[in-house]
């Protein structure tokens, strides 16, 4: 069954496995593995790294910390900014044979508006994913942790585009399902979760925070059970499709999320360990019978 | 933006390759594999290595990520040697392999050393485990019929056993237990003083951050070309995670796809990251 195409937000996808934002860079990968990578990605749709209005250098290193069955990162959303991304990266990404989902983040409503207006109508972009794991600079609240703020943002973006809007909610909230319900009511077409779980590591020598950004985001199998619980809670409360992720490293992990109601499953950290992990996970998933 | 034309292209994906040999050299472990899928690699490139079994099965769930390791030898026909110095759970597990065990391999990755200009005499400088890509470069220069000098610095005589594997290395140790008592910089100055004044040199170095920073400072003061192979923890090795950035004059740059070899003139200083 899972080998069959799947409908998602009006798109016909070849299978259920995509990438998590920021865990695969086709342009860099083509430098390492050759230009054919662009047209032979193991995903059925590709989600870009987060694009912001202004260029960002990202957080100072160190940016990585290894954990039992996982890792923590403090990357800080480095990207070349909207203008250069559209000029330099979009033409290359448009050569992919799979739909492109652009992940965007603003630090205030106007920045989200700028990004959604600029990218929403582009033929090369099939859907937009709103990264709401950032603080609203006007209120200080993490938008995705507050149902009201998230609903307000999605309502405003809904007016600006007909492009499918996916809202990527944060696990660092007291009730992610309430945020998802609010996003759905405001017109979101899909929910994706989970983002990384906030964590801290101390330098073993200095006893100060190790990561340059002080805290980081935990990913990998270490957060799989947390992801499954949140995906289960969200899927039981919204009708729109859900993209589930969090520590997926096998077909069984993907099947667990699908059996909790997810339509698509995103592979993130496992891409780091094996650039073709998604292909293996898809093959494994196809051999597993899912709950009908 | 476009792929580097002279960069060997690695197979897309991870593959299992059996270990052919395991040998201890002083405190180091040399493991060799024959990876028939690999292209001819350039010295200074690296592979992401993990073991197929018990990766994460001991040491409290670590290691989890593969480890970025530059090869010390390569025969152009898929045979690669990797020198390991155990500094944490990843290198500990890798150094514990037996002949016949499978490694999970991605690579070769990154930019290796550039061929030194014909007008310049290459001086290769390695510190500790940083000797690995330096000795691979020595082999590459030998195969190209080039003359060069090698300076290797070690903590003590047991680490310096590695130097006895290769002829004509100038060896220094921190404790004077073998070779000259001093630093690679001391030896570099002695070497340069012994050359004809008209002889121009290029430095190619890999070693601990303090050593590389000293080489960078020296090259800058003397107006010398220098290529520095940096070591920094990596999660993926192919540009996906942005975790391995190093500060350069043009901002943070990914060591995996824009390095790990950098021109010294690209750097304001050599950044010291810790192990994973």
Interface residues (C-beta under 8 A of the other chain):
Chain A: X22 X23 X24 X25 X27 X28 X29 X30 X31 X32 X33 X34 X35 X36 X37 X40 X57 X58 X60 X61 X62 X63 X64 X65 X66 X67 X68 X69 X70 X71 X73 X75 X78 X88 X92 X203 X210 X220 X222 X269 X271 X272 X273 X274 X275 X276 X277 X279
Chain B: X1 X3 X4 X7 X9 X10 X11 X12 X13 X14 X50 X56 X60 X61 X62 X63 X64 X65 X66 X90 X104 X106 X109 X110 X232 X233 X234 X235 X236 X237 X238 X239 X240 X241 X242 X243 X244 X245 X246 X247 X251 X252 X254 X256 X257 X271 X273 X274 X276
